[in-house]
Amino acid sequence: MQTSWLATSIAFELQNTDYPNESLQRRMTAVKEDVQATEIQAVGEALASLHVGDTFATATLTTKSAYIAK
């Protein structure tokens, strides 16, 4: 069976008492196939720096692949 990468996305969770439920999610869908944890961390921290009081809480990486039976 052969695997073919289709897409990768990342959902970032930011926490702040200003948000309903003290949480806000931002999603990026145009993510390269071989993204590294350090790069995800850097983007999460950059997003948090855009609004006073935000804290980067979590990132969820989702990769979509197709399995081709031959």
C-alpha positions in Angstrom: 0.0 0.0 0.0 1.3 3.4 -0.9 0.7 6.6 1.1 0.1 10.0 -0.5 0.1 13.2 1.6 -2.9 15.4 0.9 -2.9 18.3 3.4 -1.8 19.4 6.9 -3.6 21.9 9.1 -2.9 23.3 12.6 -5.4 24.5 15.1 -3.9 27.0 17.7 -5.7 27.6 21.0 -5.1 31.0 22.7 -6.2 31.7 26.2 -7.3 35.1 27.6 -10.0 36.2 30.0 -11.2 38.6 27.3 -12.6 35.7 25.2 -15.8 33.8 25.7 -14.9 30.6 27.6 -11.5 32.2 28.0 -10.3 30.5 24.8 -9.9 31.4 21.1 -9.0 29.0 18.2 -7.2 30.0 15.1 -6.6 27.5 12.2 -4.0 27.5 9.5 -4.7 25.2 6.5 -1.8 25.9 4.2 0.8 24.1 6.2 3.8 22.3 4.7 4.0 18.5 4.9 7.2 18.3 7.1 6.4 21.1 9.7 8.5 20.8 12.9 7.4 21.3 16.5 9.7 24.2 16.9 8.0 26.0 14.0 4.6 25.3 15.4 5.7 26.7 18.8 7.1 29.8 17.2 3.8 30.5 15.2 1.7 29.9 18.3 3.8 32.4 20.3 3.7 34.9 17.5 -0.1 34.7 17.4 -0.3 35.1 21.2 1.8 38.3 20.9 -0.7 40.0 18.7 -3.3 40.6 21.5 -2.5 41.8 25.0 -3.0 39.1 27.6 -3.1 36.1 25.2 -1.2 32.9 26.1 -0.5 30.2 23.6 -2.0 27.0 25.1 -2.1 24.2 22.6 -1.7 23.3 18.9 -3.3 20.4 17.2 -1.7 19.1 14.0 -3.9 17.3 11.6 -2.5 15.5 8.5 -4.7 14.1 5.8 -3.2 11.2 3.7 -4.6 8.8 1.2 -3.7 5.2 1.2 -3.6 3.8 -2.3 -4.1 0.1 -2.7 -2.3 -1.4 -5.7 
